[in-house]
Amino acid sequence: MKTLSDRVDEYLLQERSISNILDVEIALPMAVAATRFYAGYAAIESHADLDPAPAISPDTEISNSEWSVIRPLFVLYTEKESAIQLEATGMLGVGMHGRSSSEVGQEITQIEMEMPKRAFVQDIITV
């Protein structure tokens, strides 16, 4: 399994290498925050055997299936931070492109409201 740090590096360097204005120090806490939000509704596989489960950190291992649920929230968190930074530079004459932080914030709220349903997993039991 890959760690959160590995997944953020992959996202920043391979998926969004040109269009991203954030660096790892800004994006990594967002991945941790998205994972903590997910962990409120589902157990993290790499923490399942640990009692008590350690805090989620950049070294937390995340499975592909967990990342498929966490990633959309992480991407929105990074998009909102990028929008906030671009909006802050507007006074310096930098042109705004993309969605505003409030538009992204609305989508974040929607994804967070859907997280219980997306993260729900029930083992199949046959009788």
C-alpha positions in Angstrom: 0.0 0.0 0.0 1.1 3.6 -0.6 1.3 6.2 2.1 -0.6 9.5 2.0 2.7 11.2 1.3 3.3 8.9 -1.8 -0.2 9.6 -3.1 0.1 13.4 -2.7 3.5 13.3 -4.5 1.9 11.2 -7.3 -1.0 13.7 -7.6 1.2 16.8 -7.6 4.0 15.5 -9.8 2.2 13.2 -12.3 -1.5 14.1 -12.4 -1.3 17.9 -12.0 2.3 18.8 -12.6 1.5 21.8 -14.8 -1.8 23.2 -13.5 -1.1 23.0 -9.8 0.2 26.0 -7.8 0.5 24.2 -4.5 3.5 22.5 -3.1 3.7 19.4 -1.0 3.8 21.3 2.3 0.4 22.8 1.6 -1.2 19.7 -0.1 -0.1 17.1 2.3 -2.1 18.4 5.3 -5.2 18.5 3.0 -4.7 14.8 2.3 -4.5 14.1 6.0 -7.6 16.2 6.6 -9.6 14.4 3.9 -8.4 11.0 5.3 -9.4 12.0 8.8 -12.9 13.0 7.5 -13.2 9.6 5.8 -12.0 7.8 8.9 -15.0 9.3 10.7 -17.2 7.0 8.7 -15.0 4.0 7.8 -12.0 2.2 9.4 -8.6 2.7 7.7 -7.5 -0.7 6.6 -3.9 -0.2 7.8 -5.1 0.7 11.2 -7.6 -2.1 11.6 -5.4 -4.4 13.7 -4.0 -1.6 15.9 -5.6 -0.8 19.3 -5.9 2.1 19.7 -5.5 3.2 16.1 -2.7 5.7 15.7 -3.4 9.2 14.5 -3.6 9.7 10.7 -0.4 11.1 9.4 1.5 11.5 6.1 2.9 8.0 6.8 -0.5 6.4 7.0 -0.9 3.6 4.4 -4.0 4.0 2.3 -5.4 1.2 0.0 -6.5 1.9 -3.5 -10.1 1.5 -2.6 -9.8 3.9 0.3 -8.0 6.4 -1.9 -10.8 6.2 -4.5 -13.2 7.5 -1.9 -10.8 10.0 -0.2 -9.3 11.4 -3.4 -12.3 13.5 -4.6 -12.4 15.3 -1.3 -8.6 15.8 -1.3 -8.8 17.2 -4.9 -11.5 19.7 -3.8 -9.5 20.8 -0.8 -6.5 21.5 -3.0 -8.7 23.3 -5.6 -10.2 25.5 -2.9 -6.8 26.4 -1.5 -5.6 27.3 -5.0 -8.6 29.4 -5.5 -8.1 31.2 -2.2 -4.5 31.9 -3.1 -5.5 33.2 -6.6 -8.2 35.4 -5.0 -5.7 36.8 -2.6 -3.4 37.8 -5.4 -6.2 39.5 -7.3 -5.2 42.9 -5.9 -1.8 42.5 -7.4 -3.3 42.2 -10.9 -3.2 38.5 -11.3 -6.1 37.3 -13.3 -8.5 34.8 -11.8 -9.1 31.5 -13.6 -11.1 28.5 -12.6 -13.8 28.4 -9.9 -14.0 30.7 -6.9 -13.3 29.4 -3.4 -17.0 29.7 -2.6 -18.0 27.6 -5.6 -15.6 24.9 -4.6 -16.7 25.2 -0.9 -20.2 24.3 -2.0 -19.0 21.1 -3.7 -16.9 20.2 -0.7 -20.1 20.5 1.5 -21.9 18.2 -0.9 -19.1 15.6 -1.0 -18.8 15.7 2.8 -22.5 15.1 3.1 -22.3 12.1 0.8 -19.2 10.6 2.6 -21.2 8.4 5.0 -22.8 6.7 2.0 -19.6 6.5 0.0 -17.5 5.1 2.9 -20.1 2.6 4.1 -18.9 -1.0 3.9 -20.6 -4.1 5.2 -19.1 -7.5 5.2 -21.3 -10.1 3.4 -22.5 -12.8 5.7 -24.2 -15.8 4.4 -26.5 -18.0 6.5 
